[in-house]
Amino acid sequence: MPVRLNRRSFVQTAIAGLSFRPAIGFATERETLPVRHLLQTDNSRLAPLSETANGVLYAGDRTIGAVSASGKHLWAHSHGAADPAVFRPRPTDGLMIVGARSWLAAFDQKTGDEAWRYAARIQTGVPLVAKGTVFFGDGHEIVALDAASGSELWRFAGIPDTLASYAPAASDDTIFAGPGDGHIYALDIATGALRWAQDIRPRWQYLRQISVADGILVAGTYKEFLAGISLEDGHKLWSFNAGNFINSQHVADGAAFLWSPTGWVYAISLASGKVRWRHQTTDYGSGAGNWASVLAEITSRDGHLYVLSMDNVLHDLDMVDGTEMAARAVPEPVRHAVLPLDDGSGFAFPTTSAEVLLTGSI
C-alpha cells in the first residue's frame, strides 16, 4: 500500500534530518566523489552556485565571488547588504544578479564591481533574467528592470496584500507569473500590459516553480499537481498528480523530472503529461537500499539526471529510462544544491560551512 506523507509530516521529517535508508540497488558503503578543491569564502552560509565563462559564481551572507573550475579563487567582495544573499546568482551579459527578500543588486562577473542596486518596497521574490531584463515580484507587483542599468521598465500590480515570491517565466514576447494571489498572468514582455489572466484558485490554489518549454507553460502547483498550461490563454492542457507536494521540477529534453515524497522520481512527457518513466527511491519499508528524501533541485547534463538526496548522496539516473547508473557519497556536508560543471570535470557544491567544494565526476 503506498505511503502518503502530508506536507507537515514531510517537512518535519526533512528538517529533523531523517533519511529513509540507503539507495535502492546500491550497497550502503558507497564510493565517494573525489575532492579536487575546497575553497573558503568569508561567509557562514552560501546560496546555490552558478557557472559562466567567468567562473563558478557564489553569493552568501557577507560576500559574493567567483572561483575557477580549476580551483583558483578569482575574486571576492562584500555585497554591501545587511541581509544575506539567498538567491542563486543569475548571470547576464557580464553581470551577476544576486539578492534576498529585501534587495537585488548587479555585480560585474569578472571584478565584483557593483553596477546597480534595488531596494524592495515590500519583499522581493526570486528573479528571472531574460531578454536583457530582470523580472521579479515585489510584494503583489511584478517588476521589470533593465539588467544593465537597473532602471525600472514597468511594474504590474496583482492583488494587494499578497506576495509574488516565485520567479516568473518568459517566452519570446510574454512574461508569465503565478504569484501568491492564485492567478496566472500573461504580460507583454516589453510593456507589462496584461494579455490574459486565469484564476486558478479552485484547481491549484497557486503556482510555484514555472518555466516555458516546448510551447507550453510547465508549472508545479501548490496542490501536488504538475501542470501543462497553454501559453495562448492559460487553459489547462494536462495535469499529473504527484501524490504529494512537488518541491521543484527540472525541465529538459521534452520532459519534466521531479521527485515525489511518495518515493519516486518521475519523468513526465511535456507533450502529453503522461509518465515517461518512474524510478522508485524508497518503499518506506525496512529493506536496504532506500534513498533519503530529496529537497535539492534536480539537474541534468549530457543525458545524465543528477539527484542529490539529503544524506549527501548524488544519484545518477539515465534520462531516457530512469535506470540508476551510479550513486556516490559527497565528501563534505553540503547544502542541498549540486552544479555539474560545464567542462565535464565534475561538480560544484556549497558546503554547510560556506565553502565551495569542487569534486571529480561520478
C-alpha positions as CSV (number, residue, x, y, z in Angstrom):
1,M,0.0,0.0,0.0
2,P,1.6,3.3,-1.0
3,V,2.5,5.7,1.8
4,R,1.3,9.3,1.5
5,L,3.0,11.9,3.7
6,N,1.2,15.1,4.4
7,R,3.1,18.4,4.0
8,R,3.7,18.9,7.7
9,S,4.9,15.4,8.3
10,F,7.3,15.5,5.3
11,V,8.7,18.9,6.2
12,Q,9.2,18.0,9.9
13,T,11.0,14.8,8.7
14,A,13.2,16.8,6.4
15,I,14.1,19.4,9.0
16,A,14.9,16.7,11.5
17,G,17.4,15.4,9.0
18,L,15.9,11.9,8.9
19,S,16.9,9.7,6.0
20,F,14.9,6.8,4.9
21,R,17.7,4.2,4.4
22,P,20.4,3.9,1.8
23,A,19.7,3.8,-2.1
24,I,17.7,1.1,-3.8
25,G,20.1,-1.1,-5.9
26,F,23.3,0.1,-4.2
27,A,25.2,-1.0,-1.1
28,T,25.2,1.2,1.9
29,E,29.0,1.6,1.6
30,R,29.4,3.8,-1.5
31,E,32.4,5.2,-3.2
32,T,32.9,8.9,-2.5
33,L,33.3,11.7,-5.1
34,P,37.0,12.8,-5.2
35,V,37.7,16.2,-3.7
36,R,39.6,18.4,-6.2
37,H,39.4,21.7,-4.4
38,L,37.8,23.1,-1.2
39,L,37.7,26.9,-1.3
40,Q,37.0,29.0,1.7
41,T,34.7,32.0,1.5
42,D,34.1,34.8,4.0
43,N,30.6,33.6,4.7
44,S,28.7,31.4,7.1
45,R,26.1,30.4,4.5
46,L,26.1,30.2,0.7
47,A,23.2,30.2,-1.8
48,P,23.3,27.6,-4.6
49,L,26.0,28.2,-7.2
50,S,26.0,29.2,-10.8
51,E,28.6,28.9,-13.6
52,T,29.6,31.1,-16.5
53,A,32.7,31.5,-18.7
54,N,33.9,33.8,-15.9
55,G,33.9,31.0,-13.3
56,V,31.7,29.5,-10.6
57,L,29.8,32.3,-9.0
58,Y,28.8,32.3,-5.4
59,A,26.8,34.6,-3.1
60,G,26.5,34.3,0.7
61,D,25.5,36.2,3.9
62,R,28.5,38.6,3.6
63,T,30.3,38.3,0.3
64,I,30.0,37.4,-3.4
65,G,32.8,35.9,-5.5
66,A,34.0,33.7,-8.3
67,V,36.3,30.7,-8.5
68,S,37.6,28.9,-11.5
69,A,36.8,25.2,-12.3
70,S,40.5,24.6,-11.7
71,G,40.2,25.7,-8.1
72,K,41.6,29.3,-8.2
73,H,39.8,32.0,-6.2
74,L,39.3,34.7,-8.8
75,W,37.8,37.5,-6.6
76,A,35.6,38.1,-3.6
77,H,33.9,41.3,-2.4
78,S,31.3,42.3,0.2
79,H,27.8,42.5,-1.3
80,G,27.1,45.5,0.9
81,A,23.8,44.4,2.3
82,A,22.8,43.7,5.9
83,D,20.6,40.8,4.7
84,P,22.3,37.7,3.4
85,A,22.1,36.9,-0.3
86,V,19.9,33.9,-0.6
87,F,19.1,33.6,-4.4
88,R,21.3,31.7,-6.7
89,P,23.4,34.2,-8.8
90,R,21.7,34.9,-12.1
91,P,24.3,35.7,-14.9
92,T,23.5,38.1,-17.7
93,D,25.8,39.9,-20.2
94,G,28.8,40.0,-17.9
95,L,26.9,40.8,-14.8
96,M,25.6,38.6,-11.9
97,I,22.2,39.4,-10.3
98,V,22.1,38.4,-6.6
99,G,19.9,39.3,-3.7
100,A,17.5,38.5,-1.0
101,R,14.0,39.3,0.2
102,S,14.8,43.0,0.8
103,W,17.2,43.8,-2.1
104,L,18.6,42.8,-5.5
105,A,21.9,44.0,-7.0
106,A,24.0,43.5,-10.1
107,F,27.8,43.0,-10.0
108,D,30.5,42.6,-12.7
109,Q,31.3,38.9,-13.1
110,K,35.0,39.5,-13.6
111,T,35.6,42.0,-10.8
112,G,32.7,42.1,-8.5
113,D,32.2,45.8,-9.0
114,E,28.6,46.9,-8.3
115,A,26.5,48.1,-11.3
116,W,23.2,48.9,-9.6
117,R,21.1,48.1,-6.5
118,Y,17.3,47.8,-6.0
119,A,15.7,48.1,-2.6
120,A,12.4,46.2,-2.1
121,R,9.2,48.2,-1.5
122,I,7.7,45.2,0.3
123,Q,9.6,42.0,-0.4
124,T,11.5,40.8,-3.5
125,G,10.9,37.4,-5.0
126,V,13.2,35.1,-6.9
127,P,14.3,36.8,-10.1
128,L,14.3,35.7,-13.7
129,V,16.8,37.2,-16.1
130,A,15.7,37.1,-19.8
131,K,15.9,39.4,-22.8
132,G,18.3,41.8,-21.1
133,T,15.7,42.3,-18.3
134,V,15.4,41.2,-14.7
135,F,11.8,40.2,-13.8
136,F,10.7,39.6,-10.2
137,G,8.0,40.1,-7.7
138,D,8.0,42.9,-5.1
139,G,5.1,42.4,-2.8
140,H,2.0,41.9,-5.0
141,E,3.7,43.5,-8.0
142,I,5.7,42.1,-10.9
143,V,8.6,44.4,-11.7
144,A,10.9,44.6,-14.8
145,L,14.3,46.3,-14.6
146,D,16.8,46.8,-17.3
147,A,19.6,44.3,-16.5
148,A,22.4,46.6,-17.5
149,S,21.4,49.7,-15.6
150,G,18.8,48.6,-13.1
151,S,16.4,51.3,-14.3
152,E,12.7,50.4,-14.0
153,L,10.9,49.5,-17.2
154,W,7.5,48.6,-15.9
155,R,5.5,47.1,-13.0
156,F,2.3,45.2,-12.9
157,A,0.0,45.1,-9.8
158,G,-1.7,41.9,-8.8
159,I,-3.9,41.7,-5.8
160,P,-2.8,43.8,-2.8
161,D,-1.6,42.0,0.4
162,T,-0.3,39.0,-1.5
163,L,3.4,38.1,-2.3
164,A,4.9,37.2,-5.7
165,S,7.7,35.1,-4.3
166,Y,8.4,32.7,-7.1
167,A,10.3,33.5,-10.3
168,P,8.3,34.4,-13.5
169,A,8.9,32.6,-16.8
170,A,9.4,34.0,-20.3
171,S,8.6,33.2,-23.9
172,D,9.7,35.3,-26.8
173,D,7.3,38.1,-26.1
174,T,5.4,37.3,-22.9
175,I,6.2,37.1,-19.2
176,F,4.1,34.6,-17.2
177,A,3.7,35.0,-13.5
178,G,2.0,32.8,-10.9
179,P,2.1,34.9,-7.8
180,G,0.6,34.1,-4.4
181,D,-2.8,35.7,-5.3
182,G,-3.9,32.5,-7.1
183,H,-3.9,33.8,-10.7
184,I,-1.7,33.2,-13.7
185,Y,-0.9,36.5,-15.5
186,A,0.5,36.8,-19.1
187,L,2.1,40.2,-19.5
188,D,3.7,41.8,-22.6
189,I,7.4,41.5,-22.1
190,A,8.2,45.0,-23.3
191,T,5.4,47.0,-21.6
192,G,3.9,44.8,-18.8
193,A,0.5,45.2,-20.3
194,L,-1.9,42.4,-19.4
195,R,-2.6,39.9,-22.2
196,W,-4.7,37.5,-20.2
197,A,-5.3,36.2,-16.7
198,Q,-6.6,33.0,-15.2
199,D,-8.0,32.4,-11.7
200,I,-6.6,29.0,-10.7
201,R,-7.5,29.0,-7.0
202,P,-10.3,26.4,-7.3
203,R,-7.9,23.9,-9.0
204,W,-4.4,24.5,-7.7
205,Q,-4.5,27.5,-5.2
206,Y,-1.4,29.0,-6.7
207,L,1.7,28.1,-8.8
208,R,5.2,27.6,-7.5
209,Q,8.1,26.9,-9.9
210,I,7.2,27.6,-13.6
211,S,9.1,27.5,-16.9
212,V,8.4,27.7,-20.6
213,A,9.4,24.7,-22.7
214,D,8.2,23.1,-26.0
215,G,5.5,25.7,-26.4
216,I,3.8,25.3,-23.1
217,L,4.0,26.6,-19.5
218,V,5.1,23.9,-17.1
219,A,4.1,24.6,-13.6
220,G,4.4,23.0,-10.2
221,T,1.2,23.8,-8.2
222,Y,0.6,24.1,-4.5
223,K,-1.9,21.2,-4.6
224,E,0.5,18.4,-5.6
225,F,0.0,18.6,-9.4
226,L,2.4,19.3,-12.2
227,A,0.5,21.1,-15.0
228,G,0.9,21.9,-18.6
229,I,-0.7,25.2,-19.4
230,S,-1.4,26.9,-22.7
231,L,0.6,30.0,-23.5
232,E,-2.2,31.4,-25.6
233,D,-4.9,31.7,-22.9
234,G,-3.8,29.9,-19.8
235,H,-6.2,26.9,-20.1
236,K,-5.0,23.5,-18.7
237,L,-3.5,21.2,-21.3
238,W,-2.8,18.3,-18.9
239,S,-2.0,17.7,-15.2
240,F,-0.2,15.0,-13.3
241,N,-0.9,14.2,-9.7
242,A,2.4,13.6,-7.9
243,G,0.7,12.2,-4.9
244,N,2.3,14.7,-2.6
245,F,3.8,18.1,-2.8
246,I,6.3,18.9,-5.6
247,N,9.4,20.7,-4.2
248,S,10.7,21.5,-7.7
249,Q,10.8,20.2,-11.3
250,H,13.6,20.1,-13.8
251,V,12.5,20.6,-17.4
252,A,14.8,19.3,-20.2
253,D,14.7,17.1,-23.3
254,G,10.9,17.2,-23.7
255,A,10.2,16.1,-20.1
256,A,9.7,17.4,-16.6
257,F,11.6,15.5,-13.9
258,L,10.5,15.6,-10.3
259,W,10.8,13.8,-7.0
260,S,7.6,13.0,-5.0
261,P,7.6,12.2,-1.3
262,T,5.6,9.1,-2.2
263,G,9.0,7.7,-3.1
264,W,9.5,8.1,-6.8
265,V,11.4,10.1,-9.3
266,Y,9.1,10.8,-12.3
267,A,9.8,11.8,-15.9
268,I,6.6,13.4,-17.3
269,S,6.2,14.0,-21.0
270,L,5.6,17.7,-21.8
271,A,3.6,16.7,-24.9
272,S,1.1,14.6,-23.1
273,G,1.5,14.8,-19.3
274,K,1.9,11.0,-19.2
275,V,4.6,9.2,-17.2
276,R,7.6,8.5,-19.5
277,W,9.2,6.5,-16.7
278,R,9.5,6.4,-12.9
279,H,12.2,5.3,-10.6
280,Q,11.5,4.2,-7.0
281,T,13.7,5.8,-4.4
282,T,12.1,4.4,-1.3
283,D,9.3,2.0,-0.3
284,Y,9.4,3.3,3.3
285,G,9.9,-0.2,4.5
286,S,12.7,-2.0,6.4
287,G,14.6,-3.3,3.4
288,A,18.1,-2.0,2.5
289,G,18.5,0.4,-0.5
290,N,16.1,3.2,0.2
291,W,17.2,6.8,-0.6
292,A,16.9,9.6,1.8
293,S,14.4,12.3,0.9
294,V,15.2,14.9,-1.8
295,L,14.9,18.6,-1.4
296,A,17.6,19.8,-3.9
297,E,16.6,20.8,-7.4
298,I,17.1,18.0,-9.8
299,T,19.5,18.9,-12.6
300,S,21.0,17.3,-15.8
301,R,23.9,17.3,-18.1
302,D,24.6,15.2,-21.3
303,G,21.9,12.6,-20.8
304,H,22.5,12.2,-17.0
305,L,19.9,13.2,-14.4
306,Y,21.6,14.2,-11.1
307,V,19.5,13.9,-7.9
308,L,21.1,14.9,-4.6
309,S,19.5,13.2,-1.6
310,M,19.5,14.6,1.9
311,D,22.1,12.1,3.2
312,N,24.6,13.7,0.8
313,V,24.5,11.1,-1.8
314,L,24.5,12.1,-5.5
315,H,22.4,9.7,-7.7
316,D,23.0,9.5,-11.5
317,L,19.9,8.4,-13.5
318,D,19.7,7.7,-17.2
319,M,17.4,10.4,-18.6
320,V,15.9,8.1,-21.2
321,D,14.7,5.3,-19.0
322,G,15.4,6.2,-15.4
323,T,18.0,3.5,-14.7
324,E,20.3,4.4,-11.8
325,M,23.8,4.2,-13.2
326,A,25.7,5.3,-10.2
327,A,25.4,6.7,-6.6
328,R,28.3,8.4,-4.9
329,A,28.7,10.0,-1.5
330,V,29.5,13.7,-1.4
331,P,32.8,14.1,0.6
332,E,31.7,17.1,2.7
333,P,28.3,18.0,4.3
334,V,26.7,20.3,1.7
335,R,23.7,22.5,1.3
336,H,21.2,20.7,-0.9
337,A,22.3,22.0,-4.3
338,V,24.5,20.5,-7.0
339,L,26.1,22.1,-10.1
340,P,27.5,19.9,-12.9
341,L,30.5,21.8,-14.3
342,D,30.4,22.7,-18.0
343,D,33.9,21.3,-18.7
344,G,32.7,17.8,-17.5
345,S,35.4,17.7,-14.8
346,G,32.9,17.1,-12.0
347,F,30.6,19.1,-9.7
348,A,30.4,22.2,-7.5
349,F,28.6,22.2,-4.2
350,P,28.1,24.9,-1.5
351,T,29.1,23.2,1.8
352,T,27.3,23.7,5.1
353,S,30.5,25.6,6.2
354,A,30.1,28.0,3.3
355,E,33.0,26.6,1.2
356,V,32.9,26.0,-2.5
357,L,33.5,22.2,-3.0
358,L,34.8,21.1,-6.4
359,T,34.7,17.3,-6.9
360,G,35.6,14.9,-9.7
361,S,33.0,13.3,-11.9
362,I,30.7,10.5,-10.8
